[in-house]
Amino acid sequence: MEKHQSSMGRMELAQSYFPFIQPRSAWLKFKTLLLEDPDLSGFAKQRRRTLLPSEVNIIYQHLGRP
């Protein structure tokens, strides 16, 4: 059973995938990953800085958990 995921800032999520680089660099790399996947590209283009739990779960389904 999937545990409940809370909303997450996009920089925080990016840093969970790329923990050993600066936050802005992590976001830029993560944004590139999102843009390469047609199902996820909308998340890279949105103006909101926080991802909803359902959005985080969609990203996890496509990219795997960090």
One Martini backbone bead per residue (centre of mass of N, CA, C, O) as a GRO file, in nm:
protein
   66
    1MET     BB    1   0.096   0.037   0.023
    2GLU     BB    2   0.067   0.364  -0.029
    3LYS     BB    3   0.191   0.631   0.094
    4HIS     BB    4   0.136   0.942   0.185
    5GLN     BB    5   0.180   1.223  -0.011
    6SER     BB    6   0.314   1.523  -0.008
    7SER     BB    7   0.374   1.812  -0.079
    8MET     BB    8   0.620   1.970  -0.311
    9GLY     BB    9   0.886   2.120  -0.393
   10ARG     BB   10   1.068   2.143  -0.677
   11MET     BB   11   1.349   2.168  -0.545
   12GLU     BB   12   1.322   1.933  -0.348
   13LEU     BB   13   1.279   1.718  -0.563
   14ALA     BB   14   1.535   1.767  -0.724
   15GLN     BB   15   1.730   1.709  -0.479
   16SER     BB   16   1.646   1.408  -0.450
   17TYR     BB   17   1.781   1.335  -0.735
   18PHE     BB   18   2.023   1.578  -0.680
   19PRO     BB   19   2.211   1.595  -0.391
   20PHE     BB   20   2.524   1.696  -0.508
   21ILE     BB   21   2.392   1.969  -0.593
   22GLN     BB   22   2.280   2.252  -0.655
   23PRO     BB   23   1.961   2.355  -0.654
   24ARG     BB   24   1.952   2.490  -0.936
   25SER     BB   25   2.088   2.258  -1.089
   26ALA     BB   26   1.882   2.045  -1.011
   27TRP     BB   27   1.642   2.179  -1.147
   28LEU     BB   28   1.754   2.185  -1.438
   29LYS     BB   29   1.785   1.878  -1.464
   30PHE     BB   30   1.494   1.804  -1.392
   31LYS     BB   31   1.357   1.969  -1.612
   32THR     BB   32   1.479   1.808  -1.844
   33LEU     BB   33   1.346   1.541  -1.772
   34LEU     BB   34   1.056   1.643  -1.801
   35LEU     BB   35   1.076   1.746  -2.102
   36GLU     BB   36   1.143   1.450  -2.223
   37ASP     BB   37   0.850   1.391  -2.108
   38PRO     BB   38   0.535   1.427  -2.221
   39ASP     BB   39   0.387   1.361  -1.937
   40LEU     BB   40   0.588   1.590  -1.772
   41SER     BB   41   0.623   1.877  -1.910
   42GLY     BB   42   0.408   2.045  -1.753
   43PHE     BB   43   0.573   2.066  -1.484
   44ALA     BB   44   0.803   2.253  -1.608
   45LYS     BB   45   0.587   2.496  -1.701
   46GLN     BB   46   0.487   2.569  -1.443
   47ARG     BB   47   0.451   2.831  -1.198
   48ARG     BB   48   0.437   2.657  -0.978
   49ARG     BB   49   0.636   2.546  -0.684
   50THR     BB   50   0.415   2.331  -0.617
   51LEU     BB   51   0.348   1.994  -0.566
   52LEU     BB   52   0.124   1.770  -0.574
   53PRO     BB   53   0.076   1.458  -0.471
   54SER     BB   54  -0.019   1.355  -0.752
   55GLU     BB   55   0.228   1.467  -0.907
   56VAL     BB   56   0.448   1.317  -0.756
   57ASN     BB   57   0.342   1.033  -0.829
   58ILE     BB   58   0.375   1.059  -1.134
   59ILE     BB   59   0.678   1.100  -1.129
   60TYR     BB   60   0.746   0.835  -0.985
   61GLN     BB   61   0.626   0.649  -1.207
   62HIS     BB   62   0.834   0.750  -1.432
   63LEU     BB   63   1.126   0.781  -1.251
   64GLY     BB   64   1.109   0.710  -0.979
   65ARG     BB   65   1.247   0.688  -0.689
   66PRO     BB   66   1.513   0.857  -0.527
   0.00000   0.00000   0.00000
